[in-house]
């Protein structure tokens, strides 16, 4: 899905490790054919092309259900229909004479008119949305794939491991009983680690505008506010630690748009999890616990 993923399996039986890797790769490829925007034969591309998908894959129905839950939890901050804004900015900045201030207000208003996840109809037999809308699952699908790989490994008896399939999730503790460590990239110097997290049976995901920028100045990036159509400037990066990678992925995206107070309210509603914020001025903040 356009991201780098890695998987290492350490096992006393090399043949078992090889079989597990083969199964994990096959499962990842299967899910890519459902969620990817980079494959013309994916279910998501077909849905975006036609605005309707009959007899959708169960994984797509399940993941859109998770999207709806996080859309409601975050008051609409998590909204997969922002793909219209991505398309607008890609077209604008691909022009040789693109205006540095971004798309026109008129174009931005037209794109915002195609946003609203509450207008997406989700059913086991049919998924549909109004003409002109489109979905991106890049803010949650990597977490979902990570969770599916964790389920696969656990079904094969793996009880101590860490999986990184775009997002990170720890299975149990390390063999010595200690917690797994996951680094948080310094958004000002992505080649270095700003902080480390310790996790046992938890997942972590990070969102930040430094990940992809449309312009050299970084004023326009891959994160979009569904209300304003603009890229958020509140935080340099947001890292969430949750029980599942699906939740961590979705909430790191949504929290990038939300105030610290609103993030705290969302985490209290979930009853678990925490957010590690690096604010625009460089200050760090941790909200939640566990």
C-alpha positions as CSV (number, residue, x, y, z in Angstrom):
1,X,0.0,0.0,0.0
2,X,2.8,2.3,-0.8
3,X,4.7,1.8,2.4
4,X,7.8,-0.2,3.5
5,X,7.0,-3.3,5.7
6,X,9.4,-5.8,7.2
7,X,9.0,-9.1,8.9
8,X,11.6,-11.2,10.7
9,X,10.7,-14.5,12.3
10,X,13.1,-16.2,14.7
11,X,12.2,-19.8,15.3
12,X,14.2,-22.9,16.4
13,X,12.8,-24.7,13.3
14,X,13.9,-23.0,10.1
15,X,11.2,-24.7,8.1
16,X,8.5,-23.5,10.4
17,X,9.9,-19.9,10.1
18,X,9.9,-20.1,6.3
19,X,6.3,-21.4,6.2
20,X,5.1,-18.6,8.5
21,X,6.8,-16.0,6.4
22,X,5.2,-17.4,3.3
23,X,1.8,-17.4,4.9
24,X,2.3,-13.8,6.2
25,X,3.4,-12.6,2.7
26,X,0.4,-14.3,1.1
27,X,-2.0,-12.7,3.6
28,X,-0.5,-9.3,3.0
29,X,-0.8,-9.7,-0.7
30,X,-4.4,-10.8,-0.3
31,X,-5.3,-7.7,1.8
32,X,-3.5,-5.4,-0.7
33,X,-5.9,-6.6,-3.4
34,X,-8.7,-5.3,-1.1
35,X,-7.3,-2.0,0.4
36,X,-4.6,-0.7,-1.9
37,X,-4.9,2.5,-3.9
38,X,-1.8,1.4,-5.9
39,X,-3.3,-1.6,-7.5
40,X,-5.8,-1.2,-10.3
41,X,-7.4,-4.6,-9.5
42,X,-8.1,-3.8,-5.8
43,X,-11.6,-3.7,-4.4
44,X,-11.0,-0.2,-3.1
45,X,-10.0,1.1,-6.5
46,X,-13.1,-0.5,-8.1
47,X,-15.3,1.1,-5.4
48,X,-13.7,4.6,-6.0
49,X,-14.1,4.2,-9.8
50,X,-17.8,3.2,-9.7
51,X,-19.1,4.6,-6.4
52,X,-20.6,1.3,-5.6
53,X,-19.3,-2.2,-4.9
54,X,-21.7,-5.2,-4.8
55,X,-20.7,-8.3,-2.7
56,X,-17.7,-6.6,-1.2
57,X,-14.9,-8.6,0.5
58,X,-15.6,-9.2,4.2
59,X,-12.3,-7.5,5.2
60,X,-13.4,-4.3,3.4
61,X,-16.8,-4.3,5.2
62,X,-15.0,-5.0,8.6
63,X,-12.4,-2.2,8.0
64,X,-15.0,0.3,7.0
65,X,-16.9,-0.6,10.2
66,X,-13.7,0.3,12.1
67,X,-13.6,3.6,10.1
68,X,-17.1,4.4,11.2
69,X,-16.3,3.7,14.8
70,X,-13.3,6.0,14.7
71,X,-15.1,8.6,12.7
72,X,-17.7,8.8,15.5
73,X,-15.1,8.6,18.3
74,X,-13.1,11.5,17.0
75,X,-16.1,13.7,16.0
76,X,-15.3,13.3,12.3
77,X,-11.6,14.0,12.5
78,X,-10.9,10.5,11.1
79,X,-12.5,10.7,7.7
80,X,-11.4,8.4,4.9
81,X,-13.3,10.5,2.3
82,X,-10.4,13.1,2.3
83,X,-9.1,11.3,-0.7
84,X,-10.7,14.1,-2.7
85,X,-8.2,16.6,-1.1
86,X,-5.3,14.3,-1.9
87,X,-6.3,14.1,-5.5
88,X,-6.7,17.9,-5.7
89,X,-3.3,18.6,-4.2
90,X,-1.5,16.0,-6.3
91,X,-2.9,17.5,-9.5
92,X,-2.1,21.0,-8.4
93,X,1.5,20.4,-7.4
94,X,2.2,18.2,-10.4
95,X,1.9,21.3,-12.6
96,X,5.2,22.9,-13.5
97,X,3.8,26.4,-12.7
98,X,1.9,25.4,-9.5
99,X,1.0,28.3,-7.3
100,X,3.0,28.0,-4.0
101,X,-0.1,29.0,-2.0
102,X,-1.8,25.8,-3.1
103,X,-5.1,25.1,-4.9
104,X,-7.6,27.9,-5.4
105,X,-10.3,28.5,-2.8
106,X,-12.9,27.5,-5.4
107,X,-11.2,24.2,-6.1
108,X,-10.7,23.6,-2.4
109,X,-14.4,24.2,-1.8
110,X,-15.4,21.8,-4.6
111,X,-13.2,19.1,-3.0
112,X,-14.6,19.7,0.4
113,X,-18.0,19.2,-1.0
114,X,-17.0,15.6,-1.8
115,X,-16.1,14.8,1.9
116,X,-18.3,13.2,4.5
117,X,-17.9,9.6,5.7
118,X,-21.4,9.8,7.2
119,X,-22.6,9.7,3.5
120,X,-21.0,6.3,2.9
121,X,-23.4,3.4,3.0
122,X,-21.8,0.2,4.4
123,X,-23.5,-3.2,4.1
124,X,-22.4,-6.8,3.8
125,X,-24.0,-6.9,0.4
126,X,-23.2,-3.4,-0.9
127,X,-21.0,-0.4,-0.3
128,X,-21.9,2.9,-1.9
129,X,-21.4,6.6,-1.8
130,X,-22.4,9.7,-3.8
131,X,-20.9,10.3,-7.2
132,X,-17.6,12.2,-7.0
133,X,-16.6,10.9,-3.6
134,X,-13.6,8.5,-3.0
135,X,-12.0,6.7,-0.1
136,X,-8.5,6.3,1.1
137,X,-7.7,3.7,3.8
138,X,-4.1,4.6,4.1
139,X,-4.8,6.0,7.6
140,X,-5.9,2.7,9.0
141,X,-5.3,-0.2,6.6
142,X,-1.6,-0.8,7.5
143,X,-2.7,-1.2,11.1
144,X,-5.4,-3.6,10.1
145,X,-2.9,-5.7,8.1
146,X,-0.5,-5.7,11.0
147,X,-3.3,-7.1,13.3
148,X,-4.1,-9.8,10.8
149,X,-0.5,-10.9,10.7
150,X,-0.4,-10.9,14.5
151,X,-3.5,-13.1,14.5
152,X,-1.9,-15.5,12.0
153,X,1.3,-15.8,14.0
154,X,-0.6,-16.4,17.3
155,X,-2.7,-19.1,15.6
156,X,0.7,-20.8,14.9
157,X,1.8,-20.6,18.5
158,X,4.0,-17.5,18.3
159,X,3.6,-15.8,21.7
160,X,6.6,-13.5,21.7
161,X,7.4,-11.3,18.8
162,X,7.1,-7.8,17.4
163,X,5.5,-7.2,14.0
164,X,6.2,-4.2,11.8
165,X,3.9,-4.2,8.7
166,X,3.7,-0.5,8.4
167,X,2.7,-0.1,12.0
168,X,4.3,-1.9,15.0
169,X,2.6,-4.4,17.3
170,X,4.2,-6.4,20.1
171,X,3.1,-10.0,20.9
172,X,3.8,-10.7,24.6
173,X,7.1,-9.6,26.1
174,X,10.6,-10.2,24.8
175,X,12.1,-13.7,25.4
176,X,13.8,-12.3,28.5
177,X,10.5,-11.0,29.9
178,X,11.2,-7.3,29.3
179,X,9.1,-5.0,27.1
180,X,9.7,-4.5,23.4
181,X,11.1,-1.1,22.5
182,X,9.8,1.0,19.6
183,X,11.4,4.3,18.5
184,X,9.6,7.5,17.7
185,X,11.3,9.3,14.8
186,X,12.4,12.9,15.4
187,X,10.2,14.8,12.9
188,X,12.9,17.6,12.7
189,X,15.6,15.0,11.9
190,X,13.9,11.8,10.6
191,X,17.3,10.0,10.7
192,X,17.3,10.0,14.5
193,X,15.1,8.7,17.2
194,X,13.4,11.3,19.5
195,X,12.1,8.9,22.1
196,X,11.5,5.2,22.8
197,X,8.3,3.4,23.8
198,X,8.1,0.2,25.8
199,X,5.3,-2.2,24.8
200,X,3.9,-5.6,25.8
201,X,0.8,-6.7,23.9
202,X,0.3,-3.2,22.5
203,X,0.6,-1.4,19.1
204,X,2.1,1.9,18.1
205,X,1.6,4.1,15.1
206,X,2.9,7.6,14.2
207,X,1.6,10.3,11.9
208,X,3.4,13.4,10.9
209,X,3.5,15.9,8.1
210,X,7.1,15.1,7.5
211,X,6.2,11.7,6.0
212,X,5.1,13.2,2.6
213,X,5.1,16.8,1.4
214,X,3.5,18.2,-1.7
215,X,5.7,21.3,-1.6
216,X,9.3,22.0,-0.6
217,X,8.2,24.2,2.3
218,X,6.1,21.5,3.8
219,X,3.0,23.6,4.1
220,X,1.0,20.9,2.3
221,X,1.3,17.3,3.3
222,X,-0.6,14.0,3.3
223,X,-2.6,14.9,6.4
224,X,-5.9,16.8,5.7
225,X,-8.5,18.4,7.9
226,X,-11.8,17.3,6.4
227,X,-13.4,20.5,7.7
228,X,-10.9,23.1,6.4
229,X,-9.3,21.1,3.7
230,X,-5.9,22.3,5.0
231,X,-2.9,20.3,6.3
232,X,-2.7,20.6,10.1
233,X,0.1,22.6,11.8
234,X,-0.7,21.8,15.5
235,X,1.8,19.0,15.9
236,X,5.1,17.8,14.3
237,X,4.1,14.3,15.0
238,X,1.6,12.2,16.9
239,X,2.3,8.6,18.1
240,X,-0.5,6.6,19.6
241,X,-0.2,3.4,21.7
242,X,-3.3,1.2,21.7
243,X,-4.3,-2.4,22.1
244,X,-4.5,-2.9,18.3
245,X,-2.6,-1.6,15.4
246,X,-5.9,-0.7,13.7
247,X,-6.9,1.6,16.5
248,X,-3.4,3.1,16.8
249,X,-3.2,3.8,13.1
250,X,-6.6,5.5,12.9
251,X,-6.1,7.5,16.0
252,X,-2.6,8.8,15.2
253,X,-4.2,10.2,12.0
254,X,-7.2,11.7,13.7
255,X,-5.3,13.1,16.7
256,X,-3.1,15.1,14.3
257,X,-6.1,17.3,13.8
258,X,-7.4,17.5,17.4
259,X,-6.6,19.6,20.5
260,X,-5.0,18.0,23.5
261,X,-8.2,18.3,25.4
262,X,-10.2,16.5,22.6
263,X,-7.5,13.8,22.4
264,X,-7.8,13.2,26.2
265,X,-11.6,12.9,25.9
266,X,-11.3,10.3,23.1
267,X,-8.8,8.2,25.0
268,X,-11.1,8.3,28.1
269,X,-14.0,7.1,25.9
270,X,-11.8,4.2,24.7
271,X,-10.7,3.4,28.3
272,X,-7.1,2.7,27.3
273,X,-4.2,4.0,25.3
274,X,-2.0,7.0,25.2
275,X,-0.8,9.7,22.8
276,X,2.8,11.0,22.5
277,X,2.7,14.5,20.9
278,X,5.6,16.6,19.6
279,X,4.1,20.0,19.2
280,X,5.0,22.6,16.5
281,X,7.2,24.5,19.0
282,X,9.1,21.4,19.8
283,X,7.5,20.7,23.2
284,X,6.6,17.1,24.0
285,X,3.4,16.0,25.7
286,X,1.9,12.6,26.7
287,X,-1.8,12.1,27.1
288,X,-3.4,9.0,28.6
289,X,-1.8,6.0,30.3
290,X,-1.3,2.3,29.9
